[in-house]
Amino acid sequence: MMPERSRRVTPFSDLAAAAYCPRQLYYRRREDDRRVPDEVRERIDLAFRYPELVDASDAVLRRLPIRRSPAAYRRNLVRLRERDVYDRLVAPAAERAFHAGRDCHGIVHKVLAGIDDGPPVPVICSPGEPPERGVWEHQSVRAVAAAKALAWERERRVPRALVEYPAVGTVRSVRLTTRRKATYRRALRAARAIDGPPARVDDARCSGCAYRETCGTGRRSLRSLLG
């Protein structure tokens, strides 16, 4: 499905930022800030090391950027190893591959082969903490974007994605429900509409934001949440 490539294609990261804080996305674009902090890369790298980490010693795990105690982290990996998806997580069909769809593009950390010729499953890795249930909204938007890009390339429906939290040893499923697709479309419209500073969010997300002094709020950023 290569026609319509003249449409503006939005990076996954911009969609997630627009869902999290459009004003932050404005400043990131203005400063052309696309850097991924080293600590974020290190946590994402853990997603490709589960077989060795599940039996690693406390001493080894303490040297890694995990977000749980060594014992709790091993327990999480043992539970993950018992899930049907585990074998495909540790041996995905593709790793860190760029995928481009009709409206969005970006890196998908893993693509899992479908079962019995079923649809592939894209995986987005987050270096942060998962919520108590489900996934954070901006991660849901990124997961939906990855599924849509993969569906466009493969010319088949991709109804599900995964969000992986490798520093915790947890994986959450994201189904492309009507509500999630609507949230994705809102983020896409917001990302495309930015041509000046959007309204301030000014809540708990602003704490520690790299742009808080310029923005005028005093709280939290997408980078600090992910990191």
Secondary structure, DSSP 8 states (H G I E B T S, - for coil): --TTTTS--EEHHHHHHHHH-HHHHHHHHHTT-----HHHHHHHHGGG-HHHHTT--HHHHHTS--SS-HHHHHHHHHHHHTSTTHHHHHS-SEEEEEEE-SSEEEEEEEEE--GGG---EEEEE-SS---SSS--HHHHHHHHHHHHHHHHHHTS---EEEEEETTTTEEEEEE--HHHHHHHHHHHHHHHH-SS------SGGGBB-TTHHHHT--SB-HHHHH-
